[in-house]
């Protein structure tokens, strides 16, 4: 575990491997670099792999003022990490919202991103531009809930009700198809950062964030190759909609993973690790 100063903020990251193409792993909402603990040791045998805590998550700082929690912010953090810490162009591997941050980074600084791997990319189905397609009761209830949670006392109360072992485990059991992968260790890794200062504010800021880029906005702008892996049992990001992302020219291959949920890298590393490792090594030898 290491730390890097970014814009006077402390950012945690983890690293494995001493040779091969450089890779940055980007976690999803509510997670951290620990969500790659089953991948870094394997990938580090032939890659230089870094897993970073996005600002606002994990053990990174969580400022409550002076910073917007947007994909543009996280993309800037990723690019600066590549430039200042790794000091060479990188491959990006993301899960869930980490995929959107990865694509935003690749679009913002194309010379610094050699390829992107997307694991169950967040489709951002509650985005303002997509909400009109939802049933009326979901369309209006979502906006109402977001407005209610903007009242700080109610928002903090809601967060406290979520930030406990029982609720976090229940959510993870929805996200993972294999219940044996939802261990007490995993629950505590997700839960521990929720007790740190600023965690509630970051959580509430993001669930009210219904703007910014959609995957379909970023994919046409990608100039680097992409690979998509998708757990077929994901309850939140439908497989059929995920397959549509493979229609964009930058995506070279779409691989579905039967019986796997929203976080394939953690639930089924035995499937995910060799696929991603081979793809990055192959691409690294041709770039």
Residue pairs with C-beta under 8 A, 6 or more apart in sequence:
1 12
1 13
1 14
1 59
2 12
2 13
2 14
2 15
3 10
3 11
3 12
3 13
4 10
4 11
4 13
4 81
4 84
4 85
5 11
6 55
6 77
6 80
6 81
6 84
9 55
9 60
9 61
9 63
9 67
10 60
10 61
11 52
11 53
11 55
11 60
11 61
11 77
11 81
12 32
12 33
12 52
12 53
12 58
12 59
12 60
13 33
13 50
13 51
13 52
13 53
13 81
13 85
14 33
14 34
14 36
14 40
14 50
14 51
15 40
15 48
15 49
15 50
15 51
16 40
16 41
16 43
16 44
16 48
16 49
17 40
17 43
17 44
17 45
17 46
17 47
17 48
17 49
18 44
18 48
19 46
19 48
20 46
20 47
20 48
20 281
20 284
21 47
21 48
21 90
21 91
21 114
21 280
21 281
21 283
21 284
22 47
22 48
22 49
22 50
22 82
22 86
22 88
22 89
22 90
22 91
23 43
23 47
23 48
23 49
23 50
23 90
23 91
23 92
23 93
23 280
24 50
24 51
24 52
24 78
24 81
24 82
24 86
24 90
24 91
24 92
24 93
25 33
25 36
25 39
25 40
25 49
25 50
25 51
25 52
25 93
25 94
25 98
25 265
26 52
26 54
26 74
26 78
26 92
26 93
26 94
26 95
26 98
26 99
26 101
26 102
27 33
27 35
27 36
27 51
27 53
27 54
27 57
27 58
27 94
27 95
27 96
27 98
28 35
28 94
28 95
28 96
28 97
28 98
28 122
28 262
28 263
29 57
29 96
29 97
29 122
29 206
30 57
30 190
30 194
30 203
31 57
31 58
31 95
31 96
31 190
31 263
32 53
32 57
32 58
32 59
32 189
32 190
32 193
33 51
33 52
33 53
33 58
34 51
34 58
34 189
35 51
35 95
35 189
35 263
35 265
35 266
36 49
36 51
36 265
36 266
37 189
37 266
38 265
38 266
38 269
38 273
39 49
39 265
39 269
39 272
39 273
39 276
40 49
40 51
42 269
42 273
42 277
43 49
43 273
43 276
43 277
46 277
46 281
47 277
47 280
47 281
48 86
50 81
50 85
50 86
52 77
52 78
52 81
53 59
53 60
54 60
54 74
54 77
54 98
54 101
55 61
55 62
55 63
55 67
55 69
55 73
55 74
55 77
56 62
56 63
56 67
56 69
56 198
56 202
56 205
56 206
57 193
57 202
58 193
59 193
59 196
61 198
62 196
62 197
62 198
62 199
62 201
62 202
63 198
64 198
64 201
67 73
69 202
69 205
69 206
69 209
70 209
70 212
71 97
71 100
71 101
71 104
71 212
71 213
72 104
72 108
72 212
74 101
74 104
74 105
75 101
75 104
75 105
75 107
75 108
75 109
76 108
78 92
78 101
78 102
78 105
79 105
79 108
79 109
79 112
82 88
82 89
82 90
82 109
82 112
82 113
83 112
89 111
89 112
89 113
89 114
90 112
90 113
90 114
91 113
91 114
91 115
91 116
91 117
91 280
91 283
91 284
92 102
92 105
92 106
92 113
92 115
92 116
92 117
93 102
93 116
93 117
93 119
93 265
93 276
94 100
94 101
94 102
94 103
94 116
94 117
94 118
94 119
94 121
95 119
95 120
95 263
95 264
95 265
96 119
96 120
96 121
96 122
96 237
96 262
96 263
97 122
99 116
99 118
99 119
99 120
99 121
99 122
99 215
100 121
100 122
100 124
100 213
100 215
100 218
102 113
102 116
102 118
103 116
103 118
103 213
103 215
103 218
103 219
103 222
104 213
104 218
105 112
105 113
106 113
106 116
106 218
106 222
106 223
106 224
107 218
107 221
107 222
110 223
110 224
113 224
114 224
114 283
114 284
114 287
115 224
115 225
115 226
115 227
115 279
115 280
115 283
115 287
116 222
116 224
116 225
116 226
116 227
117 226
117 227
117 228
117 229
117 276
117 279
117 280
118 226
118 227
118 228
118 229
118 245
119 229
119 230
119 231
119 263
119 264
119 265
119 272
120 229
120 230
120 231
120 234
120 237
120 242
120 262
120 263
120 264
121 215
121 228
121 237
121 242
121 245
122 215
122 237
123 214
123 215
123 237
123 238
123 241
123 242
124 130
124 214
124 215
125 134
126 134
126 142
126 210
127 210
127 211
127 212
127 214
128 210
128 211
129 214
130 214
131 138
131 139
131 142
131 143
131 210
132 139
134 142
146 207
146 208
146 210
148 154
149 155
149 158
149 204
149 207
149 208
150 204
150 208
155 200
155 204
156 200
156 204
158 204
159 194
159 199
159 200
159 203
159 204
160 200
161 167
162 168
162 194
162 203
163 191
163 194
163 195
163 199
163 200
164 191
165 187
165 188
165 191
168 187
168 190
168 191
169 182
169 187
172 182
172 186
172 187
172 190
173 179
173 182
174 235
175 234
175 235
175 236
175 261
175 262
175 263
176 182
176 261
176 262
176 263
176 266
176 267
177 231
177 233
177 259
177 260
177 261
177 267
178 259
178 260
178 261
178 267
178 268
181 266
181 267
186 266
193 199
194 200
194 203
215 245
216 245
216 248
219 226
219 245
219 248
219 250
219 251
220 248
220 249
222 248
222 250
223 250
224 250
225 250
225 252
225 283
226 248
226 250
226 251
226 252
227 251
227 252
227 253
227 255
227 275
227 276
227 279
228 242
228 245
228 246
228 251
228 253
228 254
228 255
229 255
229 256
229 257
229 264
229 272
229 275
229 276
230 237
230 239
230 242
230 243
230 254
230 255
230 256
230 257
230 264
231 256
231 257
231 260
231 261
231 262
231 263
231 264
231 267
231 268
232 239
232 256
232 257
232 258
232 259
232 260
233 258
233 259
233 260
233 261
234 242
234 260
234 261
234 262
235 261
235 262
236 262
237 262
239 256
242 254
243 254
243 256
245 251
245 254
246 253
246 254
253 279
255 275
257 264
257 268
257 271
257 272
260 267
260 268
260 271
261 267
264 271
264 272
265 272
